[in-house]
Amino acid sequence: MVAFSKITRDRTEQIAHLLKSSSSRRPLYILLVALLVVRGAIIHKLKDSRLQESKSKDKASETNAFGLRTIPQSRLAADARHFPPLPPAASSKPNIDYAFARQLAAIVFRVAIPKWYSRESFILLAHSLFLVMRTVLSVAVARLDGRIVRDLVRADKAGFARGLGLWFALAVPSIYTNSMIRHLQSVLAIRFRTRLTRYIHDLYLSSAPNYRYYRVPLEGVDQYITADVEAWADSIAGIYGNLLKPTLDMLLFTSQLAQELGFRGTVLLFVNYYITGKILRAATPAFGKLAAVEARLEGEYRTGVGRVGREGEEIAFYDGGSRERDILTKAYLKLVKHVNSIYKIRIAYEWTEDFVIKYLWSAAGYGLIAVPLLITRKRKEAEAKQKEMEKMVTEVVDEVIDHVAGEDEVRQDGSDDVVAGRTETYISNRRLLLSLADAGGRLMFAYKDVLELAGLTTRLYTLLSELHNLPPLPKSTLPVDGDAHVDSDSFTLSHVDVRIPYLGTASDRDTPAEPKVIVSGEDDDEKSVSSEPDENALLLVRDLSLHLRRGEHLMITGSNGVGKTAVARVLAGLWAPSGPLAELRRPAPSHDVNLERERPGVFVVPQRAYHPTGTLLGQVVYPHTVAQFYESGRSEEEIQDILESVFLGYLVGREGGWDVTKEWRDVLSGGEKQRMAMARVFYHCPKFAILDECTSAVSGDVEGQMYEHAKLMGITLITISLRPSLTKYHNNLLTLTGDGTGSWMFSRIGENEPGSPKIDRSRSPVVDRFSEEIKSLEKKLSQAEQWQTRVKELEGMLHKTDA
Ligand SMILES: Nc1ncnc2c1ncn2[C@@H]1O[C@H](COP(=O)(O)OP(=O)(O)OP(=O)(O)O)[C@@H](O)[C@H]1O
């Protein structure tokens, strides 16, 4: 009877095993099939989404003058409310909190995944499915591992061979799943980076009226746009997998283990998670803040290296190599010191983490596994099964008789089976425990990654929020049709104060100060709102009023640092005019019948020459592209004529053609660069050209000819210069006194018109110079009679000598 029950029990265990193993594989097969179906559906959806995206692109984007797709300014303006300024620096430490969640949501849902049907959503879905698949496969592998060892212990050749076959069968989807997870993560990262980069480019490089690239008050913007965006995209794409996969693993492995551990074991497992989680949380340093500081220091070092690359020649003239080396080395050492301190902090943290997750968890796991194996559960199970067996006796009676003869053997097999069963349970559970510890470790790493992501998110959010919250500059607009007081061909400044704008960050600005600016041609509700001028701004010129029509050339003068360029910045629209009654009207571009093309309203040539990367032709037509030049129907002969007019006709021959690409900043001499800048003015042929000491390195005769040429082309000149020799090309003179009160003098050159302010000779540097020159000439003239007498004396002496 004992033999009966033993045999029946073993047989039933075998049947149960078979059922268990086939039923444990069933979900895997279903998942595999489901995965293939879903994969097909996703590919189909991806194609659909591409179609949808391309259809909606017309609405979501527009094409700029260079043929590139850009996000419409209206959408960017609408996004601004999602990026309010950060609170003051002290309270904006990166952390995993509500502020982080809000910043992350703004970046993800406004920029990285702007629509639910964006391609990124489908990549994310596919990524998630593969992550789930990998977890399921891990459980299957753990089970299979146990089975193979069990069959080995049992010396079951057929079972072992079957297990090995299944092992290889599982390898195929496992390898595919792993490589797809890595691939989709990289694809996701690059797509996030592309979305962000394009968004930031569109926002940062906005042209008039906002000039964000010129006005954004952040140090090292290049670091934000390049390294930080890349790091953020990599981090968020990685973090999704790093969080989702171990979380799934934890859930699944815990649920699998719970079957073996029973209720008490499971509760203990969760108590273990909770306590160790608390310990690790307490031991975690502020990784977010550390990451943000590292990014800033990296930016400072990168900016330094960039500066040396840019200003290499100037540094070489000063022989400043060792000084620059000091600066760069200091910046680098500061960065390295910080990185090293992070490493040190990490060591202490990783010790704790390793101990807790690898050793504490494993020990707890061993203890929990031992409970069912060593104590009661197996025995209770065996008793329950024995009762079941007795009911099944009649069904298996024939089989029992067959086995009666080999009772000893069966007993032997039976004890082997018990050991094998225990080994299987142990191996499976051990593997699950190891995977669980691994998942726990990765979750902890992910926590660290989330903290670092918080730091990067704060940096990225700072950039986006600064760009979105720059107070708008007043727009220069077209005149209203039929308005007799408005002239599209003139400059009008009325009661304008010129101040250095306050450059604090958005979070420092309580209420952005904006002047009252009357802009013609706009609806009332679009006008800038009047407010008090910014108290932090430094006044350079007070209450400036002038009206310049076309053909009325103006020279702006005054000693260094009085604010001449500042006036040009206001005229060009880079700085806002301030003052309660400030009004600024700028000439608008319009079609010129003689030129048969549009003439820009204003074109500015700055003090420092600028040469973009590109061809020789590209230098002349900048900021137009070469493609735009050819499309406009203008010819290379015309450009050659322009170069002749600035005495650079030899350049094409010397450099080897129009298409040659060089670092023009280094190739052209100082004077050549300035002549090239004048060539640009002639190419664009604006109504007004603001020339900010842009011919200081050009010889006087060439300078004069270029000025005459510009006037012949109908370009009205606004020249900023200290050279009295240029006065003769202008009708008006604006002198900034620089006495600290912002006073100025306006006069007509060659006339003393009633109504125009009198020239205060004692205070104007240019007039001072004229007076000096007149005095010296008068002195020379007064000596002319003496010189004539002396000449006659000398001639007389010469005749006498000859005779
Ligand atoms: N972005 C700025 N931030 C702070 N100060 C500024 C800024 N731009 C100009 N300034 C200051 O404003 C003053 C006027 O500068 P501006 O360039 O207009 O002088 P300038 O009259 O053109 O001098 P120069 O003849 O030497 O070119 C200077 O003292 C300068 O330091």
The ligand as a Tripos MOL2 file, in Angstrom:
@<TRIPOS>MOLECULE
LIG
   31    33     1     0     0
SMALL
NO_CHARGES

@<TRIPOS>ATOM
      1 N1         25.5860   94.8950  -23.4920 N.pl3     1 LIG1
      2 C1         26.1230   95.7820  -22.6940 C.ar      1 LIG1
      3 N2         26.1980   95.5600  -21.3830 N.ar      1 LIG1
      4 C2         26.7480   96.4420  -20.5600 C.ar      1 LIG1
      5 N3         27.2520   97.6000  -20.9620 N.ar      1 LIG1
      6 C3         27.2020   97.8940  -22.2420 C.ar      1 LIG1
      7 C4         26.6430   96.9960  -23.1940 C.ar      1 LIG1
      8 N4         26.7510   97.5440  -24.3980 N.ar      1 LIG1
      9 C5         27.3490   98.7470  -24.2280 C.ar      1 LIG1
     10 N5         27.6100   98.9410  -22.9420 N.ar      1 LIG1
     11 C6         28.2350  100.1490  -22.3700 C.3       1 LIG1
     12 O1         27.5770  101.2530  -22.9000 O.3       1 LIG1
     13 C7         28.4900  102.2880  -23.1650 C.3       1 LIG1
     14 C8         28.3410  102.7580  -24.5990 C.3       1 LIG1
     15 O2         28.7500  101.7390  -25.4570 O.3       1 LIG1
     16 P1         28.8810  101.9980  -27.0190 P.3       1 LIG1
     17 O3         29.3390  100.7390  -27.6460 O.co2     1 LIG1
     18 O4         27.6160  102.5670  -27.5130 O.co2     1 LIG1
     19 O5         30.0170  103.0750  -27.0710 O.3       1 LIG1
     20 P2         30.5460  103.8930  -28.3190 P.3       1 LIG1
     21 O6         30.1830  105.3150  -28.1210 O.co2     1 LIG1
     22 O7         30.1110  103.2810  -29.5930 O.co2     1 LIG1
     23 O8         32.1020  103.7170  -28.0910 O.3       1 LIG1
     24 P3         33.2900  103.5150  -29.1470 P.3       1 LIG1
     25 O9         33.5400  104.8140  -29.8220 O.co2     1 LIG1
     26 O10        34.4340  103.1550  -28.2750 O.co2     1 LIG1
     27 O11        32.8830  102.4360  -30.0650 O.co2     1 LIG1
     28 C9         29.8710  101.7380  -22.8680 C.3       1 LIG1
     29 O12        30.2590  102.2340  -21.6170 O.3       1 LIG1
     30 C10        29.6830  100.2660  -22.7920 C.3       1 LIG1
     31 O13        30.5200   99.7130  -21.8450 O.3       1 LIG1
@<TRIPOS>BOND
     1     1     2 1
     2     2     3 ar
     3     2     7 ar
     4     3     4 ar
     5     4     5 ar
     6     5     6 ar
     7     6     7 ar
     8     6    10 ar
     9     7     8 ar
    10     8     9 ar
    11     9    10 ar
    12    10    11 1
    13    11    12 1
    14    11    30 1
    15    12    13 1
    16    13    14 1
    17    13    28 1
    18    14    15 1
    19    15    16 1
    20    16    17 2
    21    16    18 1
    22    16    19 1
    23    19    20 1
    24    20    21 2
    25    20    22 1
    26    20    23 1
    27    23    24 1
    28    24    25 2
    29    24    26 1
    30    24    27 1
    31    28    29 1
    32    28    30 1
    33    30    31 1
@<TRIPOS>SUBSTRUCTURE
     1 LIG1         1 GROUP 0 **** ****
